[in-house]
Amino acid sequence: MCQRFILFLSVLLLLTQNTAIVAPVYPVVSQVDEVAYFRVGFPTNEVTMMIKLVDVDRIQEARNMLKTGQPTKSVMGKIIKTAAAYNPPWHYQLDPTSINFFELATEVCDADPTWIEENLSDICNAALPNCVWCPWNSQLLSEVQVKLNYLSLVTQLKRAP
């Protein structure tokens, strides 16, 4: 009952703010420095995904890379095998607390994002030990503003026990 009440209050708050998921193609600076969202590209297969950064130092590092116009580091983090509202259409996400940027990494953690989606049941087992993913060809494209979609909260409210 408490979970339903919290979701109900969240829906009311979002309805009064008239918010929706916003993920423009052009860069938009997030309003909150404690959380920031970035679009990551994979030039070899032209797909993108979103990451959520919660570490102030990582957020600043990402912003600095974008500011220079030449993000030279790739994205690394631990895969969580659940979808995130900010990262459609993927059925996985990177753990925001584990995300880091790298210049060199071992080949054992390199994989294509589409391959991960297609082999999600094997991830963290035989494929990508410890759930660590370091796609070598990943690159930051832009910072985007993301807000919760109140419709997803309504759906959660209906499904809550």
Contacts in CASP RR format, 6 or more apart in sequence:
PFRMAT RR
TARGET T0000
AUTHOR 0000-0000-0000
METHOD contacts of the structure
MODEL  1
MCQRFILFLSVLLLLTQNTAIVAPVYPVVSQVDEVAYFRVGFPTNEVTMM
IKLVDVDRIQEARNMLKTGQPTKSVMGKIIKTAAAYNPPWHYQLDPTSIN
FFELATEVCDADPTWIEENLSDICNAALPNCVWCPWNSQLLSEVQVKLNY
LSLVTQLKRAP
3 160 0 8 1.000
3 161 0 8 1.000
4 157 0 8 1.000
4 160 0 8 1.000
7 153 0 8 1.000
7 156 0 8 1.000
7 157 0 8 1.000
7 160 0 8 1.000
8 157 0 8 1.000
10 148 0 8 1.000
10 153 0 8 1.000
11 150 0 8 1.000
11 153 0 8 1.000
11 154 0 8 1.000
11 157 0 8 1.000
14 148 0 8 1.000
14 150 0 8 1.000
14 153 0 8 1.000
15 150 0 8 1.000
19 147 0 8 1.000
19 148 0 8 1.000
19 149 0 8 1.000
19 150 0 8 1.000
20 147 0 8 1.000
20 149 0 8 1.000
20 150 0 8 1.000
21 85 0 8 1.000
21 86 0 8 1.000
21 146 0 8 1.000
21 147 0 8 1.000
21 148 0 8 1.000
21 149 0 8 1.000
22 28 0 8 1.000
22 144 0 8 1.000
22 145 0 8 1.000
22 146 0 8 1.000
22 147 0 8 1.000
23 37 0 8 1.000
23 39 0 8 1.000
23 50 0 8 1.000
23 86 0 8 1.000
23 144 0 8 1.000
23 145 0 8 1.000
23 146 0 8 1.000
24 144 0 8 1.000
24 145 0 8 1.000
25 142 0 8 1.000
26 142 0 8 1.000
27 66 0 8 1.000
27 142 0 8 1.000
27 143 0 8 1.000
27 144 0 8 1.000
28 142 0 8 1.000
28 143 0 8 1.000
28 144 0 8 1.000
28 145 0 8 1.000
29 143 0 8 1.000
29 145 0 8 1.000
30 36 0 8 1.000
30 37 0 8 1.000
30 143 0 8 1.000
30 144 0 8 1.000
30 145 0 8 1.000
30 146 0 8 1.000
31 145 0 8 1.000
33 56 0 8 1.000
33 59 0 8 1.000
34 54 0 8 1.000
34 56 0 8 1.000
35 52 0 8 1.000
35 53 0 8 1.000
35 54 0 8 1.000
36 52 0 8 1.000
36 53 0 8 1.000
36 59 0 8 1.000
36 62 0 8 1.000
36 63 0 8 1.000
36 143 0 8 1.000
37 50 0 8 1.000
37 51 0 8 1.000
37 52 0 8 1.000
37 53 0 8 1.000
37 86 0 8 1.000
37 143 0 8 1.000
37 144 0 8 1.000
37 145 0 8 1.000
37 146 0 8 1.000
38 50 0 8 1.000
38 51 0 8 1.000
38 53 0 8 1.000
38 62 0 8 1.000
38 66 0 8 1.000
38 140 0 8 1.000
38 141 0 8 1.000
38 142 0 8 1.000
38 143 0 8 1.000
38 144 0 8 1.000
39 48 0 8 1.000
39 49 0 8 1.000
39 50 0 8 1.000
39 140 0 8 1.000
39 141 0 8 1.000
39 142 0 8 1.000
39 143 0 8 1.000
39 144 0 8 1.000
40 48 0 8 1.000
40 49 0 8 1.000
40 50 0 8 1.000
40 51 0 8 1.000
40 75 0 8 1.000
40 138 0 8 1.000
40 139 0 8 1.000
40 140 0 8 1.000
40 141 0 8 1.000
41 47 0 8 1.000
41 48 0 8 1.000
41 49 0 8 1.000
41 138 0 8 1.000
41 139 0 8 1.000
41 140 0 8 1.000
41 141 0 8 1.000
42 48 0 8 1.000
42 49 0 8 1.000
42 112 0 8 1.000
42 113 0 8 1.000
42 135 0 8 1.000
42 137 0 8 1.000
42 138 0 8 1.000
42 139 0 8 1.000
43 137 0 8 1.000
43 139 0 8 1.000
44 112 0 8 1.000
44 137 0 8 1.000
45 112 0 8 1.000
45 113 0 8 1.000
45 114 0 8 1.000
47 113 0 8 1.000
47 114 0 8 1.000
48 141 0 8 1.000
49 87 0 8 1.000
49 90 0 8 1.000
49 113 0 8 1.000
50 84 0 8 1.000
50 86 0 8 1.000
50 87 0 8 1.000
50 144 0 8 1.000
50 146 0 8 1.000
51 75 0 8 1.000
51 87 0 8 1.000
51 93 0 8 1.000
51 94 0 8 1.000
51 96 0 8 1.000
51 99 0 8 1.000
52 84 0 8 1.000
52 86 0 8 1.000
52 93 0 8 1.000
52 94 0 8 1.000
52 96 0 8 1.000
52 146 0 8 1.000
53 59 0 8 1.000
53 62 0 8 1.000
53 96 0 8 1.000
53 99 0 8 1.000
54 96 0 8 1.000
54 97 0 8 1.000
55 96 0 8 1.000
55 97 0 8 1.000
55 99 0 8 1.000
58 99 0 8 1.000
58 100 0 8 1.000
58 101 0 8 1.000
61 101 0 8 1.000
62 101 0 8 1.000
62 140 0 8 1.000
62 143 0 8 1.000
63 143 0 8 1.000
65 71 0 8 1.000
65 72 0 8 1.000
65 73 0 8 1.000
65 101 0 8 1.000
65 140 0 8 1.000
66 140 0 8 1.000
66 142 0 8 1.000
66 143 0 8 1.000
71 139 0 8 1.000
71 140 0 8 1.000
72 103 0 8 1.000
73 101 0 8 1.000
73 102 0 8 1.000
73 103 0 8 1.000
74 101 0 8 1.000
74 102 0 8 1.000
74 103 0 8 1.000
74 105 0 8 1.000
74 134 0 8 1.000
74 135 0 8 1.000
74 136 0 8 1.000
74 137 0 8 1.000
74 138 0 8 1.000
74 139 0 8 1.000
75 94 0 8 1.000
75 99 0 8 1.000
75 100 0 8 1.000
75 101 0 8 1.000
75 134 0 8 1.000
75 135 0 8 1.000
75 138 0 8 1.000
75 139 0 8 1.000
75 140 0 8 1.000
76 99 0 8 1.000
76 100 0 8 1.000
76 101 0 8 1.000
76 102 0 8 1.000
76 105 0 8 1.000
76 109 0 8 1.000
76 132 0 8 1.000
76 133 0 8 1.000
76 134 0 8 1.000
77 94 0 8 1.000
77 95 0 8 1.000
77 98 0 8 1.000
77 99 0 8 1.000
77 100 0 8 1.000
77 132 0 8 1.000
77 133 0 8 1.000
77 134 0 8 1.000
78 94 0 8 1.000
78 95 0 8 1.000
78 98 0 8 1.000
78 130 0 8 1.000
78 131 0 8 1.000
78 132 0 8 1.000
78 133 0 8 1.000
79 92 0 8 1.000
79 93 0 8 1.000
79 94 0 8 1.000
79 95 0 8 1.000
79 116 0 8 1.000
79 123 0 8 1.000
79 124 0 8 1.000
79 128 0 8 1.000
79 131 0 8 1.000
79 132 0 8 1.000
79 133 0 8 1.000
80 92 0 8 1.000
80 93 0 8 1.000
80 94 0 8 1.000
80 95 0 8 1.000
80 131 0 8 1.000
81 91 0 8 1.000
81 92 0 8 1.000
81 120 0 8 1.000
81 123 0 8 1.000
81 124 0 8 1.000
82 91 0 8 1.000
82 92 0 8 1.000
82 93 0 8 1.000
83 90 0 8 1.000
83 91 0 8 1.000
83 92 0 8 1.000
83 93 0 8 1.000
84 90 0 8 1.000
84 93 0 8 1.000
85 148 0 8 1.000
85 149 0 8 1.000
85 152 0 8 1.000
86 146 0 8 1.000
87 93 0 8 1.000
90 113 0 8 1.000
90 117 0 8 1.000
91 117 0 8 1.000
91 120 0 8 1.000
92 116 0 8 1.000
92 117 0 8 1.000
92 120 0 8 1.000
92 123 0 8 1.000
94 133 0 8 1.000
102 134 0 8 1.000
105 134 0 8 1.000
105 136 0 8 1.000
106 134 0 8 1.000
108 128 0 8 1.000
108 129 0 8 1.000
109 128 0 8 1.000
109 129 0 8 1.000
109 132 0 8 1.000
109 133 0 8 1.000
109 134 0 8 1.000
110 134 0 8 1.000
110 135 0 8 1.000
110 136 0 8 1.000
111 127 0 8 1.000
111 128 0 8 1.000
111 133 0 8 1.000
111 135 0 8 1.000
112 135 0 8 1.000
113 135 0 8 1.000
116 123 0 8 1.000
116 128 0 8 1.000
116 133 0 8 1.000
119 127 0 8 1.000
123 131 0 8 1.000
124 130 0 8 1.000
124 131 0 8 1.000
END
